[in-house]
Amino acid sequence: MSGLMTTRFDHARPAAERSGWAHPVNALMLMLRTWRTRRALLELTSRELSDIGVSRATAIAEASRLPWDVGPMDGRR
């Protein structure tokens, strides 16, 4: 592959040395944010749900997922 295909983008913040606690703390913060967002879905009105393109059944299914399950929801439900 030639050098012409490489991009010239750099990371906005260079990766800093992280302690052993940084990754678990970030994971816990993500789980907390996910849990709060999914609980807030249950409190939205039907108008607010339609504004973001989510049905009531999808909101209930999303809220019932576990906080660490952050991948896209598949069609098995």
PDB file with SEQRES, HELIX, SHEET and CRYST1 records, atoms N, CA, C and O in Angstrom:
SEQRES   1 A   77  MET SER GLY LEU MET THR THR ARG PHE ASP HIS ALA ARG          
SEQRES   2 A   77  PRO ALA ALA GLU ARG SER GLY TRP ALA HIS PRO VAL ASN          
SEQRES   3 A   77  ALA LEU MET LEU MET LEU ARG THR TRP ARG THR ARG ARG          
SEQRES   4 A   77  ALA LEU LEU GLU LEU THR SER ARG GLU LEU SER ASP ILE          
SEQRES   5 A   77  GLY VAL SER ARG ALA THR ALA ILE ALA GLU ALA SER ARG          
SEQRES   6 A   77  LEU PRO TRP ASP VAL GLY PRO MET ASP GLY ARG ARG              
HELIX    1 AA1 GLY A    3  MET A    5  5                                   3    
HELIX    2 AA2 ALA A   22  GLU A   43  1                                  22    
HELIX    3 AA3 SER A   46  ILE A   52  1                                   7    
HELIX    4 AA4 ARG A   56  ALA A   63  1                                   8    
CRYST1    1.000    1.000    1.000  90.00  90.00  90.00 P 1           1          
ATOM      1  N   MET A   1       0.851  -1.166   0.000  1.00  0.00           N  
ATOM      2  CA  MET A   1       0.000   0.000   0.000  1.00  0.00           C  
ATOM      3  C   MET A   1       0.900   1.233   0.000  1.00  0.00           C  
ATOM      4  O   MET A   1       1.896   1.293   0.721  1.00  0.00           O  
ATOM      5  N   SER A   2       0.538   2.187  -0.801  1.00  0.00           N  
ATOM      6  CA  SER A   2       1.386   3.367  -0.916  1.00  0.00           C  
ATOM      7  C   SER A   2       1.135   4.348   0.223  1.00  0.00           C  
ATOM      8  O   SER A   2       0.128   4.267   0.926  1.00  0.00           O  
ATOM      9  N   GLY A   3       2.063   5.262   0.384  1.00  0.00           N  
ATOM     10  CA  GLY A   3       1.916   6.285   1.411  1.00  0.00           C  
ATOM     11  C   GLY A   3       0.843   7.303   1.076  1.00  0.00           C  
ATOM     12  O   GLY A   3       0.461   8.099   1.933  1.00  0.00           O  
ATOM     13  N   LEU A   4       0.350   7.293  -0.153  1.00  0.00           N  
ATOM     14  CA  LEU A   4      -0.696   8.236  -0.542  1.00  0.00           C  
ATOM     15  C   LEU A   4      -2.033   7.906   0.107  1.00  0.00           C  
ATOM     16  O   LEU A   4      -2.909   8.765   0.200  1.00  0.00           O  
ATOM     17  N   MET A   5      -2.189   6.681   0.552  1.00  0.00           N  
ATOM     18  CA  MET A   5      -3.459   6.255   1.141  1.00  0.00           C  
ATOM     19  C   MET A   5      -3.563   6.590   2.627  1.00  0.00           C  
ATOM     20  O   MET A   5      -4.646   6.485   3.203  1.00  0.00           O  
ATOM     21  N   THR A   6      -2.487   6.979   3.240  1.00  0.00           N  
ATOM     22  CA  THR A   6      -2.550   7.278   4.658  1.00  0.00           C  
ATOM     23  C   THR A   6      -3.208   8.632   4.881  1.00  0.00           C  
ATOM     24  O   THR A   6      -3.095   9.536   4.052  1.00  0.00           O  
ATOM     25  N   THR A   7      -3.881   8.758   5.986  1.00  0.00           N  
ATOM     26  CA  THR A   7      -4.531  10.022   6.324  1.00  0.00           C  
ATOM     27  C   THR A   7      -3.589  10.897   7.125  1.00  0.00           C  
ATOM     28  O   THR A   7      -2.594  10.416   7.667  1.00  0.00           O  
ATOM     29  N   ARG A   8      -3.890  12.129   7.199  1.00  0.00           N  
ATOM     30  CA  ARG A   8      -3.038  13.071   7.944  1.00  0.00           C  
ATOM     31  C   ARG A   8      -3.699  13.544   9.229  1.00  0.00           C  
ATOM     32  O   ARG A   8      -3.389  14.623   9.732  1.00  0.00           O  
ATOM     33  N   PHE A   9      -4.597  12.748   9.751  1.00  0.00           N  
ATOM     34  CA  PHE A   9      -5.282  13.122  10.972  1.00  0.00           C  
ATOM     35  C   PHE A   9      -4.490  12.633  12.171  1.00  0.00           C  
ATOM     36  O   PHE A   9      -3.960  11.522  12.176  1.00  0.00           O  
ATOM     37  N   ASP A  10      -4.421  13.458  13.158  1.00  0.00           N  
ATOM     38  CA  ASP A  10      -3.789  13.084  14.416  1.00  0.00           C  
ATOM     39  C   ASP A  10      -4.856  13.057  15.487  1.00  0.00           C  
ATOM     40  O   ASP A  10      -5.911  13.675  15.342  1.00  0.00           O  
ATOM     41  N   HIS A  11      -4.584  12.346  16.554  1.00  0.00           N  
ATOM     42  CA  HIS A  11      -5.515  12.322  17.671  1.00  0.00           C  
ATOM     43  C   HIS A  11      -5.573  13.696  18.332  1.00  0.00           C  
ATOM     44  O   HIS A  11      -4.554  14.373  18.468  1.00  0.00           O  
ATOM     45  N   ALA A  12      -6.760  14.096  18.737  1.00  0.00           N  
ATOM     46  CA  ALA A  12      -6.911  15.400  19.381  1.00  0.00           C  
ATOM     47  C   ALA A  12      -6.131  15.452  20.688  1.00  0.00           C  
ATOM     48  O   ALA A  12      -5.474  16.448  20.991  1.00  0.00           O  
ATOM     49  N   ARG A  13      -6.210  14.377  21.452  1.00  0.00           N  
ATOM     50  CA  ARG A  13      -5.453  14.293  22.692  1.00  0.00           C  
ATOM     51  C   ARG A  13      -4.531  13.089  22.612  1.00  0.00           C  
ATOM     52  O   ARG A  13      -4.996  11.970  22.395  1.00  0.00           O  
ATOM     53  N   PRO A  14      -3.270  13.293  22.780  1.00  0.00           N  
ATOM     54  CA  PRO A  14      -2.377  12.134  22.739  1.00  0.00           C  
ATOM     55  C   PRO A  14      -2.654  11.210  23.916  1.00  0.00           C  
ATOM     56  O   PRO A  14      -3.029  11.656  25.000  1.00  0.00           O  
ATOM     57  N   ALA A  15      -2.466   9.942  23.689  1.00  0.00           N  
ATOM     58  CA  ALA A  15      -2.702   8.962  24.749  1.00  0.00           C  
ATOM     59  C   ALA A  15      -1.675   9.164  25.855  1.00  0.00           C  
ATOM     60  O   ALA A  15      -0.469   9.173  25.611  1.00  0.00           O  
ATOM     61  N   ALA A  16      -2.165   9.323  27.047  1.00  0.00           N  
ATOM     62  CA  ALA A  16      -1.281   9.507  28.198  1.00  0.00           C  
ATOM     63  C   ALA A  16      -1.102   8.166  28.901  1.00  0.00           C  
ATOM     64  O   ALA A  16      -1.896   7.243  28.720  1.00  0.00           O  
ATOM     65  N   GLU A  17      -0.089   8.081  29.671  1.00  0.00           N  
ATOM     66  CA  GLU A  17       0.097   6.887  30.473  1.00  0.00           C  
ATOM     67  C   GLU A  17      -1.024   6.816  31.490  1.00  0.00           C  
ATOM     68  O   GLU A  17      -1.290   7.780  32.208  1.00  0.00           O  
ATOM     69  N   ARG A  18      -1.672   5.681  31.544  1.00  0.00           N  
ATOM     70  CA  ARG A  18      -2.808   5.539  32.460  1.00  0.00           C  
ATOM     71  C   ARG A  18      -2.462   4.527  33.539  1.00  0.00           C  
ATOM     72  O   ARG A  18      -1.744   3.552  33.315  1.00  0.00           O  
ATOM     73  N   SER A  19      -2.990   4.795  34.689  1.00  0.00           N  
ATOM     74  CA  SER A  19      -2.778   3.843  35.769  1.00  0.00           C  
ATOM     75  C   SER A  19      -3.676   2.631  35.540  1.00  0.00           C  
ATOM     76  O   SER A  19      -4.516   2.635  34.640  1.00  0.00           O  
ATOM     77  N   GLY A  20      -3.501   1.632  36.327  1.00  0.00           N  
ATOM     78  CA  GLY A  20      -4.310   0.429  36.194  1.00  0.00           C  
ATOM     79  C   GLY A  20      -5.779   0.652  36.493  1.00  0.00           C  
ATOM     80  O   GLY A  20      -6.605  -0.178  36.115  1.00  0.00           O  
ATOM     81  N   TRP A  21      -6.134   1.734  37.154  1.00  0.00           N  
ATOM     82  CA  TRP A  21      -7.518   1.998  37.528  1.00  0.00           C  
ATOM     83  C   TRP A  21      -8.291   2.764  36.465  1.00  0.00           C  
ATOM     84  O   TRP A  21      -9.518   2.829  36.537  1.00  0.00           O  
ATOM     85  N   ALA A  22      -7.623   3.340  35.492  1.00  0.00           N  
ATOM     86  CA  ALA A  22      -8.309   4.196  34.522  1.00  0.00           C  
ATOM     87  C   ALA A  22      -9.325   3.412  33.696  1.00  0.00           C  
ATOM     88  O   ALA A  22     -10.443   3.885  33.491  1.00  0.00           O  
ATOM     89  N   HIS A  23      -8.966   2.255  33.232  1.00  0.00           N  
ATOM     90  CA  HIS A  23      -9.866   1.487  32.378  1.00  0.00           C  
ATOM     91  C   HIS A  23     -11.096   0.977  33.131  1.00  0.00           C  
ATOM     92  O   HIS A  23     -12.203   1.107  32.608  1.00  0.00           O  
ATOM     93  N   PRO A  24     -10.964   0.412  34.317  1.00  0.00           N  
ATOM     94  CA  PRO A  24     -12.171   0.003  35.051  1.00  0.00           C  
ATOM     95  C   PRO A  24     -13.071   1.190  35.420  1.00  0.00           C  
ATOM     96  O   PRO A  24     -14.295   1.069  35.397  1.00  0.00           O  
ATOM     97  N   VAL A  25     -12.478   2.316  35.756  1.00  0.00           N  
ATOM     98  CA  VAL A  25     -13.275   3.497  36.098  1.00  0.00           C  
ATOM     99  C   VAL A  25     -14.031   3.984  34.873  1.00  0.00           C  
ATOM    100  O   VAL A  25     -15.205   4.341  34.974  1.00  0.00           O  
ATOM    101  N   ASN A  26     -13.376   4.005  33.712  1.00  0.00           N  
ATOM    102  CA  ASN A  26     -14.056   4.412  32.488  1.00  0.00           C  
ATOM    103  C   ASN A  26     -15.186   3.455  32.142  1.00  0.00           C  
ATOM    104  O   ASN A  26     -16.242   3.887  31.679  1.00  0.00           O  
ATOM    105  N   ALA A  27     -14.981   2.173  32.359  1.00  0.00           N  
ATOM    106  CA  ALA A  27     -16.031   1.193  32.084  1.00  0.00           C  
ATOM    107  C   ALA A  27     -17.218   1.397  33.013  1.00  0.00           C  
ATOM    108  O   ALA A  27     -18.368   1.310  32.582  1.00  0.00           O  
ATOM    109  N   LEU A  28     -16.948   1.666  34.281  1.00  0.00           N  
ATOM    110  CA  LEU A  28     -18.037   1.911  35.231  1.00  0.00           C  
ATOM    111  C   LEU A  28     -18.791   3.196  34.900  1.00  0.00           C  
ATOM    112  O   LEU A  28     -20.012   3.254  35.045  1.00  0.00           O  
ATOM    113  N   MET A  29     -18.076   4.215  34.462  1.00  0.00           N  
ATOM    114  CA  MET A  29     -18.731   5.471  34.074  1.00  0.00           C  
ATOM    115  C   MET A  29     -19.637   5.246  32.861  1.00  0.00           C  
ATOM    116  O   MET A  29     -20.738   5.792  32.801  1.00  0.00           O  
ATOM    117  N   LEU A  30     -19.183   4.454  31.906  1.00  0.00           N  
ATOM    118  CA  LEU A  30     -19.987   4.142  30.736  1.00  0.00           C  
ATOM    119  C   LEU A  30     -21.230   3.356  31.124  1.00  0.00           C  
ATOM    120  O   LEU A  30     -22.315   3.623  30.608  1.00  0.00           O  
ATOM    121  N   MET A  31     -21.088   2.388  32.028  1.00  0.00           N  
ATOM    122  CA  MET A  31     -22.244   1.612  32.475  1.00  0.00           C  
ATOM    123  C   MET A  31     -23.254   2.492  33.203  1.00  0.00           C  
ATOM    124  O   MET A  31     -24.459   2.332  33.012  1.00  0.00           O  
ATOM    125  N   LEU A  32     -22.783   3.416  34.033  1.00  0.00           N  
ATOM    126  CA  LEU A  32     -23.687   4.307  34.743  1.00  0.00           C  
ATOM    127  C   LEU A  32     -24.434   5.218  33.777  1.00  0.00           C  
ATOM    128  O   LEU A  32     -25.643   5.413  33.911  1.00  0.00           O  
ATOM    129  N   ARG A  33     -23.716   5.776  32.802  1.00  0.00           N  
ATOM    130  CA  ARG A  33     -24.354   6.644  31.811  1.00  0.00           C  
ATOM    131  C   ARG A  33     -25.372   5.867  30.978  1.00  0.00           C  
ATOM    132  O   ARG A  33     -26.448   6.379  30.669  1.00  0.00           O  
ATOM    133  N   THR A  34     -25.029   4.627  30.615  1.00  0.00           N  
ATOM    134  CA  THR A  34     -25.938   3.786  29.844  1.00  0.00           C  
ATOM    135  C   THR A  34     -27.183   3.472  30.650  1.00  0.00           C  
ATOM    136  O   THR A  34     -28.294   3.545  30.125  1.00  0.00           O  
ATOM    137  N   TRP A  35     -27.015   3.126  31.914  1.00  0.00           N  
ATOM    138  CA  TRP A  35     -28.152   2.805  32.776  1.00  0.00           C  
ATOM    139  C   TRP A  35     -29.079   4.016  32.923  1.00  0.00           C  
ATOM    140  O   TRP A  35     -30.299   3.882  32.821  1.00  0.00           O  
ATOM    141  N   ARG A  36     -28.501   5.189  33.160  1.00  0.00           N  
ATOM    142  CA  ARG A  36     -29.322   6.398  33.305  1.00  0.00           C  
ATOM    143  C   ARG A  36     -30.083   6.728  32.023  1.00  0.00           C  
ATOM    144  O   ARG A  36     -31.254   7.107  32.070  1.00  0.00           O  
ATOM    145  N   THR A  37     -29.421   6.583  30.890  1.00  0.00           N  
ATOM    146  CA  THR A  37     -30.059   6.883  29.611  1.00  0.00           C  
ATOM    147  C   THR A  37     -31.197   5.918  29.342  1.00  0.00           C  
ATOM    148  O   THR A  37     -32.265   6.331  28.889  1.00  0.00           O  
ATOM    149  N   ARG A  38     -30.987   4.647  29.612  1.00  0.00           N  
ATOM    150  CA  ARG A  38     -32.045   3.656  29.373  1.00  0.00           C  
ATOM    151  C   ARG A  38     -33.221   3.853  30.310  1.00  0.00           C  
ATOM    152  O   ARG A  38     -34.363   3.625  29.911  1.00  0.00           O  
ATOM    153  N   ARG A  39     -32.977   4.268  31.537  1.00  0.00           N  
ATOM    154  CA  ARG A  39     -34.084   4.544  32.469  1.00  0.00           C  
ATOM    155  C   ARG A  39     -34.853   5.781  32.023  1.00  0.00           C  
ATOM    156  O   ARG A  39     -36.071   5.847  32.190  1.00  0.00           O  
ATOM    157  N   ALA A  40     -34.157   6.757  31.459  1.00  0.00           N  
ATOM    158  CA  ALA A  40     -34.826   7.979  30.993  1.00  0.00           C  
ATOM    159  C   ALA A  40     -35.728   7.694  29.796  1.00  0.00           C  
ATOM    160  O   ALA A  40     -36.709   8.407  29.583  1.00  0.00           O  
ATOM    161  N   LEU A  41     -35.412   6.667  29.015  1.00  0.00           N  
ATOM    162  CA  LEU A  41     -36.268   6.297  27.884  1.00  0.00           C  
ATOM    163  C   LEU A  41     -37.675   5.954  28.335  1.00  0.00           C  
ATOM    164  O   LEU A  41     -38.642   6.249  27.633  1.00  0.00           O  
ATOM    165  N   LEU A  42     -37.797   5.332  29.504  1.00  0.00           N  
ATOM    166  CA  LEU A  42     -39.115   4.929  29.998  1.00  0.00           C  
ATOM    167  C   LEU A  42     -39.980   6.117  30.381  1.00  0.00           C  
ATOM    168  O   LEU A  42     -41.207   6.013  30.397  1.00  0.00           O  
ATOM    169  N   GLU A  43     -39.360   7.235  30.686  1.00  0.00           N  
ATOM    170  CA  GLU A  43     -40.098   8.414  31.122  1.00  0.00           C  
ATOM    171  C   GLU A  43     -40.496   9.340  29.980  1.00  0.00           C  
ATOM    172  O   GLU A  43     -41.214  10.314  30.204  1.00  0.00           O  
ATOM    173  N   LEU A  44     -40.046   9.057  28.762  1.00  0.00           N  
ATOM    174  CA  LEU A  44     -40.364   9.920  27.625  1.00  0.00           C  
ATOM    175  C   LEU A  44     -41.797   9.701  27.161  1.00  0.00           C  
ATOM    176  O   LEU A  44     -42.328   8.592  27.238  1.00  0.00           O  
ATOM    177  N   THR A  45     -42.409  10.766  26.680  1.00  0.00           N  
ATOM    178  CA  THR A  45     -43.755  10.663  26.121  1.00  0.00           C  
ATOM    179  C   THR A  45     -43.677  10.056  24.729  1.00  0.00           C  
ATOM    180  O   THR A  45     -42.595   9.940  24.154  1.00  0.00           O  
ATOM    181  N   SER A  46     -44.831   9.667  24.187  1.00  0.00           N  
ATOM    182  CA  SER A  46     -44.836   9.079  22.851  1.00  0.00           C  
ATOM    183  C   SER A  46     -44.362  10.089  21.806  1.00  0.00           C  
ATOM    184  O   SER A  46     -43.747   9.707  20.811  1.00  0.00           O  
ATOM    185  N   ARG A  47     -44.641  11.354  22.022  1.00  0.00           N  
ATOM    186  CA  ARG A  47     -44.175  12.396  21.100  1.00  0.00           C  
ATOM    187  C   ARG A  47     -42.642  12.496  21.122  1.00  0.00           C  
ATOM    188  O   ARG A  47     -42.009  12.600  20.071  1.00  0.00           O  
ATOM    189  N   GLU A  48     -42.058  12.464  22.314  1.00  0.00           N  
ATOM    190  CA  GLU A  48     -40.604  12.533  22.432  1.00  0.00           C  
ATOM    191  C   GLU A  48     -39.939  11.291  21.831  1.00  0.00           C  
ATOM    192  O   GLU A  48     -38.881  11.385  21.208  1.00  0.00           O  
ATOM    193  N   LEU A  49     -40.567  10.129  22.022  1.00  0.00           N  
ATOM    194  CA  LEU A  49     -40.024   8.911  21.435  1.00  0.00           C  
ATOM    195  C   LEU A  49     -40.087   8.957  19.914  1.00  0.00           C  
ATOM    196  O   LEU A  49     -39.156   8.517  19.238  1.00  0.00           O  
ATOM    197  N   SER A  50     -41.176   9.485  19.378  1.00  0.00           N  
ATOM    198  CA  SER A  50     -41.273   9.572  17.917  1.00  0.00           C  
ATOM    199  C   SER A  50     -40.286  10.592  17.360  1.00  0.00           C  
ATOM    200  O   SER A  50     -39.829  10.456  16.225  1.00  0.00           O  
ATOM    201  N   ASP A  51     -39.955  11.613  18.148  1.00  0.00           N  
ATOM    202  CA  ASP A  51     -38.960  12.592  17.699  1.00  0.00           C  
ATOM    203  C   ASP A  51     -37.581  11.965  17.511  1.00  0.00           C  
ATOM    204  O   ASP A  51     -36.829  12.370  16.626  1.00  0.00           O  
ATOM    205  N   ILE A  52     -37.251  10.981  18.338  1.00  0.00           N  
ATOM    206  CA  ILE A  52     -35.949  10.330  18.198  1.00  0.00           C  
ATOM    207  C   ILE A  52     -36.049   9.021  17.419  1.00  0.00           C  
ATOM    208  O   ILE A  52     -35.046   8.330  17.244  1.00  0.00           O  
ATOM    209  N   GLY A  53     -37.253   8.671  16.948  1.00  0.00           N  
ATOM    210  CA  GLY A  53     -37.432   7.501  16.096  1.00  0.00           C  
ATOM    211  C   GLY A  53     -37.429   6.180  16.829  1.00  0.00           C  
ATOM    212  O   GLY A  53     -36.933   5.179  16.311  1.00  0.00           O  
ATOM    213  N   VAL A  54     -37.983   6.168  18.044  1.00  0.00           N  
ATOM    214  CA  VAL A  54     -38.019   4.955  18.849  1.00  0.00           C  
ATOM    215  C   VAL A  54     -39.461   4.673  19.235  1.00  0.00           C  
ATOM    216  O   VAL A  54     -40.185   5.578  19.651  1.00  0.00           O  
ATOM    217  N   SER A  55     -39.879   3.421  19.096  1.00  0.00           N  
ATOM    218  CA  SER A  55     -41.230   3.062  19.516  1.00  0.00           C  
ATOM    219  C   SER A  55     -41.233   2.755  21.017  1.00  0.00           C  
ATOM    220  O   SER A  55     -40.177   2.579  21.624  1.00  0.00           O  
ATOM    221  N   ARG A  56     -42.410   2.695  21.596  1.00  0.00           N  
ATOM    222  CA  ARG A  56     -42.524   2.394  23.027  1.00  0.00           C  
ATOM    223  C   ARG A  56     -41.979   0.996  23.320  1.00  0.00           C  
ATOM    224  O   ARG A  56     -41.298   0.796  24.326  1.00  0.00           O  
ATOM    225  N   ALA A  57     -42.273   0.033  22.453  1.00  0.00           N  
ATOM    226  CA  ALA A  57     -41.790  -1.338  22.660  1.00  0.00           C  
ATOM    227  C   ALA A  57     -40.258  -1.401  22.592  1.00  0.00           C  
ATOM    228  O   ALA A  57     -39.632  -2.117  23.374  1.00  0.00           O  
ATOM    229  N   THR A  58     -39.663  -0.663  21.670  1.00  0.00           N  
ATOM    230  CA  THR A  58     -38.203  -0.631  21.565  1.00  0.00           C  
ATOM    231  C   THR A  58     -37.589   0.024  22.790  1.00  0.00           C  
ATOM    232  O   THR A  58     -36.544  -0.415  23.271  1.00  0.00           O  
ATOM    233  N   ALA A  59     -38.224   1.068  23.297  1.00  0.00           N  
ATOM    234  CA  ALA A  59     -37.725   1.742  24.497  1.00  0.00           C  
ATOM    235  C   ALA A  59     -37.764   0.811  25.699  1.00  0.00           C  
ATOM    236  O   ALA A  59     -36.835   0.795  26.505  1.00  0.00           O  
ATOM    237  N   ILE A  60     -38.835   0.035  25.822  1.00  0.00           N  
ATOM    238  CA  ILE A  60     -38.949  -0.909  26.939  1.00  0.00           C  
ATOM    239  C   ILE A  60     -37.905  -2.008  26.802  1.00  0.00           C  
ATOM    240  O   ILE A  60     -37.282  -2.402  27.788  1.00  0.00           O  
ATOM    241  N   ALA A  61     -37.709  -2.508  25.575  1.00  0.00           N  
ATOM    242  CA  ALA A  61     -36.690  -3.545  25.357  1.00  0.00           C  
ATOM    243  C   ALA A  61     -35.292  -3.009  25.646  1.00  0.00           C  
ATOM    244  O   ALA A  61     -34.466  -3.710  26.230  1.00  0.00           O  
ATOM    245  N   GLU A  62     -35.028  -1.781  25.244  1.00  0.00           N  
ATOM    246  CA  GLU A  62     -33.714  -1.181  25.490  1.00  0.00           C  
ATOM    247  C   GLU A  62     -33.491  -0.960  26.987  1.00  0.00           C  
ATOM    248  O   GLU A  62     -32.386  -1.174  27.486  1.00  0.00           O  
ATOM    249  N   ALA A  63     -34.527  -0.536  27.699  1.00  0.00           N  
ATOM    250  CA  ALA A  63     -34.391  -0.286  29.135  1.00  0.00           C  
ATOM    251  C   ALA A  63     -34.186  -1.574  29.920  1.00  0.00           C  
ATOM    252  O   ALA A  63     -33.615  -1.547  31.010  1.00  0.00           O  
ATOM    253  N   SER A  64     -34.640  -2.697  29.384  1.00  0.00           N  
ATOM    254  CA  SER A  64     -34.497  -3.960  30.111  1.00  0.00           C  
ATOM    255  C   SER A  64     -33.120  -4.594  29.929  1.00  0.00           C  
ATOM    256  O   SER A  64     -32.800  -5.577  30.598  1.00  0.00           O  
ATOM    257  N   ARG A  65     -32.308  -4.046  29.034  1.00  0.00           N  
ATOM    258  CA  ARG A  65     -30.966  -4.591  28.819  1.00  0.00           C  
ATOM    259  C   ARG A  65     -30.057  -4.274  30.003  1.00  0.00           C  
ATOM    260  O   ARG A  65     -30.290  -3.314  30.737  1.00  0.00           O  
ATOM    261  N   LEU A  66     -29.042  -5.073  30.176  1.00  0.00           N  
ATOM    262  CA  LEU A  66     -28.087  -4.869  31.257  1.00  0.00           C  
ATOM    263  C   LEU A  66     -27.184  -3.683  30.947  1.00  0.00           C  
ATOM    264  O   LEU A  66     -26.909  -3.416  29.777  1.00  0.00           O  
ATOM    265  N   PRO A  67     -26.711  -2.958  31.971  1.00  0.00           N  
ATOM    266  CA  PRO A  67     -25.913  -1.751  31.735  1.00  0.00           C  
ATOM    267  C   PRO A  67     -24.617  -1.997  30.980  1.00  0.00           C  
ATOM    268  O   PRO A  67     -24.153  -1.107  30.268  1.00  0.00           O  
ATOM    269  N   TRP A  68     -24.018  -3.171  31.110  1.00  0.00           N  
ATOM    270  CA  TRP A  68     -22.766  -3.424  30.419  1.00  0.00           C  
ATOM    271  C   TRP A  68     -22.978  -3.959  29.007  1.00  0.00           C  
ATOM    272  O   TRP A  68     -22.010  -4.199  28.285  1.00  0.00           O  
ATOM    273  N   ASP A  69     -24.230  -4.147  28.608  1.00  0.00           N  
ATOM    274  CA  ASP A  69     -24.562  -4.576  27.259  1.00  0.00           C  
ATOM    275  C   ASP A  69     -24.745  -3.331  26.398  1.00  0.00           C  
ATOM    276  O   ASP A  69     -25.865  -2.853  26.221  1.00  0.00           O  
ATOM    277  N   VAL A  70     -23.639  -2.807  25.861  1.00  0.00           N  
ATOM    278  CA  VAL A  70     -23.694  -1.537  25.145  1.00  0.00           C  
ATOM    279  C   VAL A  70     -23.623  -1.699  23.637  1.00  0.00           C  
ATOM    280  O   VAL A  70     -23.663  -0.710  22.905  1.00  0.00           O  
ATOM    281  N   GLY A  71     -23.519  -2.932  23.163  1.00  0.00           N  
ATOM    282  CA  GLY A  71     -23.487  -3.153  21.724  1.00  0.00           C  
ATOM    283  C   GLY A  71     -24.869  -2.915  21.112  1.00  0.00           C  
ATOM    284  O   GLY A  71     -25.852  -2.763  21.838  1.00  0.00           O  
ATOM    285  N   PRO A  72     -24.943  -2.883  19.790  1.00  0.00           N  
ATOM    286  CA  PRO A  72     -26.243  -2.688  19.145  1.00  0.00           C  
ATOM    287  C   PRO A  72     -27.163  -3.876  19.426  1.00  0.00           C  
ATOM    288  O   PRO A  72     -26.721  -5.021  19.518  1.00  0.00           O  
ATOM    289  N   MET A  73     -28.434  -3.576  19.557  1.00  0.00           N  
ATOM    290  CA  MET A  73     -29.410  -4.604  19.857  1.00  0.00           C  
ATOM    291  C   MET A  73     -29.708  -5.389  18.581  1.00  0.00           C  
ATOM    292  O   MET A  73     -29.945  -4.798  17.527  1.00  0.00           O  
ATOM    293  N   ASP A  74     -29.696  -6.706  18.674  1.00  0.00           N  
ATOM    294  CA  ASP A  74     -29.992  -7.517  17.494  1.00  0.00           C  
ATOM    295  C   ASP A  74     -31.480  -7.856  17.463  1.00  0.00           C  
ATOM    296  O   ASP A  74     -32.216  -7.487  18.379  1.00  0.00           O  
ATOM    297  N   GLY A  75     -31.914  -8.529  16.459  1.00  0.00           N  
ATOM    298  CA  GLY A  75     -33.335  -8.813  16.279  1.00  0.00           C  
ATOM    299  C   GLY A  75     -33.847 -10.036  16.999  1.00  0.00           C  
ATOM    300  O   GLY A  75     -34.920 -10.534  16.659  1.00  0.00           O  
ATOM    301  N   ARG A  76     -33.128 -10.537  17.974  1.00  0.00           N  
ATOM    302  CA  ARG A  76     -33.553 -11.762  18.677  1.00  0.00           C  
ATOM    303  C   ARG A  76     -34.657 -11.512  19.682  1.00  0.00           C  
ATOM    304  O   ARG A  76     -35.209 -12.479  20.207  1.00  0.00           O  
ATOM    305  N   ARG A  77     -35.004 -10.299  19.976  1.00  0.00           N  
ATOM    306  CA  ARG A  77     -36.007 -10.024  21.016  1.00  0.00           C  
ATOM    307  C   ARG A  77     -37.366  -9.856  20.451  1.00  0.00           C  
ATOM    308  O   ARG A  77     -38.319  -9.620  21.194  1.00  0.00           O  
TER     309      ARG A  77                                                      
END                                                                             
